[in-house]
Amino acid sequence: MKVFWIRSGHWVRTRALIFALFFEIWMPLGVIGNGVSQNTNVSSSNPRVLNVGVLFTLDSVIGRSAQPAILAAVDDVNADNSVLTGTKLKLILHDTNCSGFLGTVEAMQMMEDEVVAAIGPQSSGIAHVISHVINELHIPLLSFGATDPTLSALQYPYFVRTTQSDHFQMNAIADMVDYFGWREVVAIFVDDDNGRSGISALSDALAKKRARISYKAAFSPGSPNSVISELLVSINLMESRVYIVHVNPDTGLSVFSLAKKLQMMSSGYVWIATDWLPSFLDSFETNSPDIMNQLQGVVALRHHTPDSDLKKIFVSKWKGLKYKKSSSFNSYALYAYDSVWLAARALDTFLKEGGHISFSTDPKLRENNGSILHLKSLRVFNGGEQLLQTIKRMNFTGVSGRIQFGDDRNLIHPAYDILNIGGTGTRRIGYWSNHSGLSTIAPENLYTKPLNASPNNHLYSVIWPGEVTSVPRGWVFPHNGKPLQIVVPNRVSYKAFVSKDKNPPGVKGYCIDVFEAALNLLPYPVPRTYILYGDGKDTPEYSNLVYEVSQNKYDAAVGDITIVTNRTKIVDFTQPFMESGLVVVTVVNEEKSSPWAFLRPFTVQMWAVTAIFFIFVGAVVWILEHRTNEEFRGPPRQQLITIFWFSFSTMFFSHKENTVSTLGRLVLIIWLFVVLIINSSYTASLTSILTVQQLTSKIEGIDSLISGTDAIGVQEGSFALNYLINELSIAASRIIKLKNQEEYADALRRGPGNGGVAAIVDELPYVELFLAGTNCIFRTVGQEFTKSGWGFAFQRDSPLAVDLSTAILQLSENGDLQKIHDKWLSRTECSMSLNQVDVNQLSLSSFWGLFLICGIACFIALSIFFFRVLFQYRRFTPETQPEVEDIEPVRTRRLSRTTSFIHFVDKKEAEIKGKLKRKASENKQASQSSEAHLDSPP
């Protein structure tokens, strides 16, 4: 293997090149060593040597693992006769020496050597710069270390990432933050391209989980420990205790060593490190106890590389590598090894598909104004576009896993190991992949399963800093010496809810007691100071109070604050501790008794249907009993009277006629059951109407107020004012603001004609307290037309709002919330709502089932009756003589038959049966006589 190693700071020519760049003097390096391709226009189809450039920092955590892996990969490729047969790879190695400027210079020098592909760099900053160069020269750049998510943009088509993008790593961190229930984190990062882009991706990922970065703690590359220490001190004074550390592996440990000195590695803190930390730890077979002592409880992510035979072979070879500079290797060594094989396989396919290795001059690179930079020495790889497309469609298994690119030009199946550092090593607590999210099962075992078959998000237990196993809360009150500033409305009415107090804490009332009781249930103390809002002369505007909380003037607002839509957009509310809603209160008058009150229990429709069924059932019973019961026979006038008498007498169960037919008794039993239900319901409804006090009002509810023109009263400072104007389109000129209960009562008594109001619209808790102090002359009318509640308001994303919501639920479940309510608030002794007579009326909808059953029974009985009569009629009617000529008209004959049938039905059934028996006896005697005559001898 031929390797040209050009290291900054060691070769005089490189120093001369840097010097020349400053003085606009171009000193061409020429071709170094043997075997460099001399094909400047068109080379042979099977070149003997292919130049591949390699660019990264050799003396770094990543470089010390990547260099031996790359050299070993080149040896393996050149020794494999199945790949690039007859062609050898030659590496041209350049050292960026952890410098963006030197890295850019080295990259330009590497391009001068007519490389067909480049591997590296590990720095995202350098990758950004040289990506513009490789785009122009059409040289694919395979980077095993640049994880900046923005490098995947279409702006860099020749940049191919052979490791995982930080986009996926930040999604993994966001899933962990959501899994443990945190809502705010502090990001600690190096202020370079990789750091800024990674934290930007983290911010986007957290936003999808309704979390956020509360503070971005950035420090410049190479910052001294004093700067980092000051940064840690400042974030330690903040609320969040969840720290995301996204730095580079060469200087990242200083963050934890300083945090250890500042006692920020104790219980209550959460430290999550990106893959840089496992990259550092994995570079050594054993780490010093001092280093591990600084990292106790830290959670870190490492690139997940599936266990495979290829990986085991690579691990076994590592100890024998002569190029290695570290006792162990990290995941970047695996990606670097696979990057070489990716380039080799792609070049092999490129040549087999007829590709040619040739370079040409870029017409855009020309010298102007007498420049001597010799830009023409940078030549364009003519087959670069074809080689790039070949690389994108490669699909093989390497030591790091599957090497295959998706539509976004990232490796498919990104996954990470989630590690917990403790003792002298690390333990894996789970995995993350973009396929299954968090899991305790290796991702490669889940790729073949559908997403719904994957286990739910789950991780093994974590030992956090301070050797605690319970999940840290993730936030504390800021250590700035200031307690929570809690604003309380200074009410001038309804002081049972909240009011000023001379004794500590300076406020009292139902809302204050609920808030204090909820705070007592929290597992941590909450330092607080109550601040009254308002001058005490007028009730303050609650919307302004909430707005000032959203502007961070106050930390929270406690009081009778209604949760409405426009307020929830700017602050976070706790779980409601009091149900509320708007109702209408007005003056009511006692209704005088009416002489027609006995008609009110039923609606008009119910009365009509009941009367019809009384007559109908009487007629049915008469039809069924007429042929068999003497009490249902007689002159037509008597029979009509019998029908009506029998029908209505069943209402009182006083009918004197007895039913003798089976069908008649069946119908009567069912009808008497219906009458029993109707009588009972009528009696109960009439009793309620006559005994319960009936109150009336001109206002029936909110609809009456909307359609009317009378004045409406609202409480000063209440959201009801804006609701009536904006939502219900009630003119503002109709609305009168009222301060207290006395003004409520006075305005209602005077009425709209004397400068008062027709009704008051207010929230239910206030109305209950108001009615408790009246003599039941005011009532609510209509239904509660809004549903809401009272809650405590906090700044957006305040974790205290979530904890207090849980505490309020506990108060409700254990009964303490009701006890506080009973202590401060009393119920009115008279009914709040106005009794509506219409509600007590019984309609047909409550009884149609009974009428339906009765009607079906009558129909069935009539059907059986007429079938039986028809059968008897056909037996009773004599047969027509065939030899007699029928000279009667058809119409007359039909009328005759109908009349005959009606007369038959009108006859008594006993008489019909007697005639049928005599006829049957005569027919039998005639038959016997005929037989005797035939049997006698002639």
Phi, psi and omega in degrees: 000137178253124181232125174259120185251110181246107187245127181299138178090353182244328182261134181295326183296324179293319178297321179295324179296316179298316179298320182292324180298324181289333183250021177053038177246124181260120178246096183301136181281337181075198181257128186254126172079177180271159173087359179285136184297129178260013183279105179261339178241287180224125180262174177291160183293335180235082180293151181284326184224139174239126180277130175234120180277146177229130187222112174192175180275114185292315184268072178210168180301315180287318183297320181294336175270325185284322185301307179296328179293320180293315179297321178294323180295319178296318176300316181294321179294312182293337179272352182265113182285348181277349182238129179052056181298125180082002182232139180246146173272137175236124180274138170243102192265128179236140181255121179279345173056036177056032181230129178293321180292309180296326178296322178292318178297315180297324179295318178296321179293323179296321180294335180292341183272013177053057177278147179269344177201158179230145179242127184113189357272179176271344181269127178291328179297313178294323180299322178298318184290308186284347176297328176292326180290313182291333175297322182283325183266358176060046179246116179298136179246114180260108184255124179262358185228345181276108186256006180302122183298333184288347178288348178277001183293158178295347179294337183239073185292333183268003175272122180240116181272123180256013172234188182271142177285148176295346176303317181285324179297320180290328174294324177295318178295319179298321178295322177293318178299317178291323181298320181271359172083021179271154182237346179222143177224161172248129181260124176250121187207161175278132185278070173228185183302314182294317181293312182297316181293322179295316180291327176296319176295324177296319179299317178295319181293321179292325180299326178293337179260011181061036174237176183202165172269115182283334180203138177254108182263096183255145172224148185287154178301137179077016180295141178290165181299331181296322179291316180295322180296317177297323179295317179294323178297319182292320180285339177290340178276355183270177187282316185288143177239015177253115185246128175255118185254113182235087183231191178260154188290345184279332183235002187292331183296336180297331178298315183284325178295320178289322177297324178296319179292329181272009180059037178260010176251028181259184182297147182098343180263151176231125179239123177238122181251145176282191190293351181298324184290310174299329177298321178289312184294323182288347181284353181231142177294321176225142178253154184293147178302328180296318180294314181294329179294332179284343189249012184299126178090357181287141173254132184224159178248140178229143177304130179273120175241116185300145174290129181211168178296321179299319180293320179296322178295318179298317180298319181292328179283337188303317184297334181265000181290133181275349183267350190290148179241002178225158184286341180217187183220160177250184185295335180293334175296321180293318179292323178295317178300315180290333178296320177296315179293326177297315178297318181295314181294321179294319177295322179297314178294321179301315180290322180292334179271011175093013179288151180237145178266107180210153180231152180219164181280137177274118181296340180287338182266093180226154181271132177238156175056036175073022181293146180244031182282345178054055179293343181293347178289344174272114188245153184269132176280113186293331181264015184298317181296317180294320179294322179298315179295326177295318179298318183296332182261009177295146180209102179207169180257123178249190181288338179268355181125207182286128176255098179204140186254142177271188181294335180271011179065020172255155176298140179287161177056055175294137182208156181222147168274139177255117187248150174237120184273129179198146181067232181254011182202202181234156173227143182275125180255359178161188181226164169223138173217157179285357178270314187240359182070214179287139181196157174261004179253138181304136185302323183296340177276353183249349184296329182275355182259149175294158184299323181289346178269352179287151180292157177293159180307126184201142174225156174288166184296150182245140171261109186275170176307141185087007178058042176254146181257343177284144183293125179299150179296329176091359179202157175219169174287140184305138180274057179246012177080001182253127174286171178296133177269105184251119182269139182232131179293134179270088186284152174250357177217166180048052184286355175292336180279312178198139180199170179285146181224142179286335182269158176300146005273015176101351179219159178208172178131175182300312182296322180293318180295321178297316180296315180295320179295323178293320179296326180293339179275350180285147182279013181214153180284151179234099176293136188208155175223130180268134180236123180285140181244114181121160183270356180085353178267323178231146176293128184291160176284118184291330179295322177293322179299315179294322180298320181292331173294318180295334179271014176066019174285325175233155179279328182201164176233128182238130179159197181275067186260120182281137178275107178235165191300311185293336178281325180292345179282343185240343178223169174255131178257153173280177171302136180301135177257354178212128175284144183212173180170155182278136177227167181249128178246134180210174177280139179237152179237149179284131182277135177284150181291143182252143177294345179256023182296335182292346179271350186288332183303328182247149171284167180300318180297321179293317178299316183295314181294322179297315179298318179299318182289328176300312180292318182296314181294321177300318179294320180295315180297321178299317179298317184288332184261346189300322186276344186239343188243121181296333181290343180253021179239166180136193179297156181305319181297318180294322181292323178295318178297321180299319180300310183291319179298312181297319184299306187279339177289338177293341179298328181249010180057036184245018180292134182267342181287136177264143176261133183248338181277150180295316181294321179296319179295322179298312180296319182294321179298314180296319181293321178296327176295318178297317180297322179299315180295316182296316179300315181297315181295319180297316182297315181295316182293318180294322178298317180296319182293320186278334185260326181280141181293128182258123181245145181231157177208150177290333180266124181257350181160193183294330179296323178296322179290321181296317183280344182270186181232004183286162180289148181234135179262143175224159179283139179296130180088354183279153176289351182298329180299306180294327180294316181294323183282311188276322185267322184257359175057040175270135183299137181296333180292342180275348189261131180241129179277135180238141187270316189216182183297325180296319177292326175303305185296319182294318181294323179289322181293318181290328178076169184294337181283341183242031178085008178262210181229155176281328181199165178239134176253119182207173181282151187303316180300320177294319181296319178300317180290324179293314181294333179295338181259007178253172181262040178061026177267352175242144179217162171274144179237150181073190182260160173295115191261003168222153177236122179207200180195171177258139178214170177266134184262135178231164175298155183303138177064025176284123179293338180294331179296322180291314181295322179291327176299317177296320180294322179294321176298322178295320177299321179292320183288323182271002175088356182293328180297321179290325178296319178294322178297314181293332180291319188258330189242140179241153179268149175287145181280340178260161183295139181284318189272150176282131179287130178255125181294324183298332180293330183276348180288141180263129183252172181296334182299338180273348187231001186296335177295318178295316179296325179295316179297316180296318179296319179295319179298318179296319181295317180296316180297316178296322180296315179296319181299312184289327176296319180292317179297319180297321178297316178295322181296320180291328177285324184283326185288128178291150181287147180285138180282128185286332184278348179276129183284127180273103182257001180282145177296156182296318182297318179295321181294320179294318179297324178294318180294319180297316179297319179298320181292321180294318177297325180293318180293326183286340181288154176292140183294328180294321179294320180295317180295323178296317178296321180294325179291316179298319180295321179294322179293318179296320179295325180290317179295320179296324180290320179292321179296322179293322180291322179294322179295323180288330183277340181291146181288149178292000000 
